[in-house]
Amino acid sequence: MGYIEKLGKSAKKAEIQIAQLSTKIKNEVLLKSADALLKNCNTILEINKKDVENAINSGVKKAFIDRLTLTEKRIEDMADGLRQIASLNDPVGEFTYGKTLPNGLIIQQKRVPLGVVAIIFESRPNVTADAFGLCLKSGNAVILRGGKEAINTNIALVNVFKTVLKECNIDENAVQILEDTSHDTANKLMKAHQYIDVLIPRGSARLINTVIENSTIPCIQTGIGNCHIFIDESGNLTKAIDIIINAKTQRPGVCNAVETLLIHENCANSLLPNLGKELIARNVEIRGDETVRKYISTALVATEEDWVTEYEDYIVAIKVVKGLDEVIKHIAQYGTKHSECIVTENYSNAQRFLNEIDAAAVYVNASTRFTDGGQFGFGAEIGISTQKLHARGPMGLKELTTTKYVIMGNGQVRE
């Protein structure tokens, strides 16, 4: 039996038990898992430290290292995320529709788990905890394939969860991780449609596109975030700078960080010099058009490639525009339907931006960094869907379920 086949069969077997667990038992497992993370914090940090050292020695970029690195605070946040998931309503078994037909048939629609969910992701170990918690609460088994840079950390986290499952007399294969991070094994996972119901890629555009192009399993596209912030001529410039700095520099390596700024030509003179100073002070490389470079002398020349690039780094592209019409066209051409923001005090412009921009999350006067399951009150997220079928935006518990019809009769036959 091959490696992927063994994982798949184990997940299918575990799925049967997980789908039938009561809400009470699932919540108990989540709370015990949160406690176990804190109990094993020092061990996890030591293992993560080795992964980080290996990544640094491999020459990966700074923002990537930030995503990979765990701290005591981040482990506490992971534990808090599991506790919050435990506090949420369980969607499994919820009836979403009901009707009695003239012939007496009672038709109801109820939420049920997806089954076996596979997630291919890159360097963020918190995905391991989020995926475990959300999949368990929604009644799904999960198979994880993280990047090689975080493999030891991810294995340590999964082992913590497996130990808790065993202590609760639950099949530990409800959560599994590919310890073989080779591309060949990942490709085999993408084609294991007989075992896996849904495949979710999380990471760079390259990773997501590879999965979409090669998978024989239904995929939910997540995470490619070429996000924009437009500063309208009526925008509060102090507010604008605060929003931009947060959206670009708080965690530049994540998908909801801003990558392109669009500045109305009527506020370029009053905004760009101060904005440039603030960005440069935080080691952000600026790439701008001709107007931008008049106000920010250190800015590099922006090319067509910059408008389409998700940097995931301390780099930002800036373009001066004539107005909202140009902004809408630019985002439609270069955006990835993730998160877009307008900074404005003009109600009509704000409403037009909200109505005409096609994205999973659209903001007025707030950082794009809020596009996050935890921030939205979902406890965590399995990913941020940028597609339109089944789920869109941060995916929480409800998005990890599907529905089935339950029909009750008393002998009816169709004429």
HELIX and SHEET records of a PDB file:
HELIX    1   1 TYR A    3  GLN A   20  1                                  18    
HELIX    2   2 THR A   23  LYS A   39  1                                  17    
HELIX    3   3 CYS A   41  ASN A   57  1                                  17    
HELIX    4   4 LYS A   62  LEU A   68  1                                   7    
HELIX    5   5 GLU A   72  SER A   87  1                                  16    
HELIX    6   6 ASN A  126  LYS A  137  1                                  12    
HELIX    7   7 LYS A  148  ALA A  150  5                                   3    
HELIX    8   8 ILE A  151  GLU A  167  1                                  17    
HELIX    9   9 GLU A  172  ALA A  174  5                                   3    
HELIX   10  10 HIS A  183  MET A  190  1                                   8    
HELIX   11  11 ALA A  205  ASN A  214  1                                  10    
HELIX   12  12 LEU A  237  THR A  249  1                                  13    
HELIX   13  13 GLU A  265  CYS A  267  5                                   3    
HELIX   14  14 ALA A  268  ALA A  281  1                                  14    
HELIX   15  15 GLU A  290  TYR A  295  1                                   6    
HELIX   16  16 GLU A  304  VAL A  308  1                                   5    
HELIX   17  17 LEU A  324  TYR A  334  1                                  11    
HELIX   18  18 TYR A  347  GLU A  356  1                                  10    
HELIX   19  19 THR A  368  PHE A  370  5                                   3    
HELIX   20  20 LYS A  398  LEU A  400  5                                   3    
SHEET    1   A 3 PHE A  95  THR A 100  0                                        
SHEET    2   A 3 ILE A 106  PRO A 113 -1                                        
SHEET    3   A 3 THR A 401  MET A 408 -1                                        
SHEET    1   B 4 VAL A 175  ILE A 177  0                                        
SHEET    2   B 4 ALA A 141  ARG A 145  1                                        
SHEET    3   B 4 VAL A 116  PHE A 121  1                                        
SHEET    4   B 4 VAL A 198  ARG A 202  1                                        
SHEET    1   C 7 LEU A 300  VAL A 301  0                                        
SHEET    2   C 7 GLU A 285  GLY A 288  1                                        
SHEET    3   C 7 ILE A 315  VAL A 321  1                                        
SHEET    4   C 7 VAL A 258  HIS A 264  1                                        
SHEET    5   C 7 CYS A 227  ILE A 231  1                                        
SHEET    6   C 7 SER A 339  VAL A 343  1                                        
SHEET    7   C 7 ALA A 361  VAL A 364  1                                        
SHEET    1   D 2 ILE A 384  SER A 385  0                                        
SHEET    2   D 2 GLY A 393  PRO A 394 -1                                        
END                                                                             
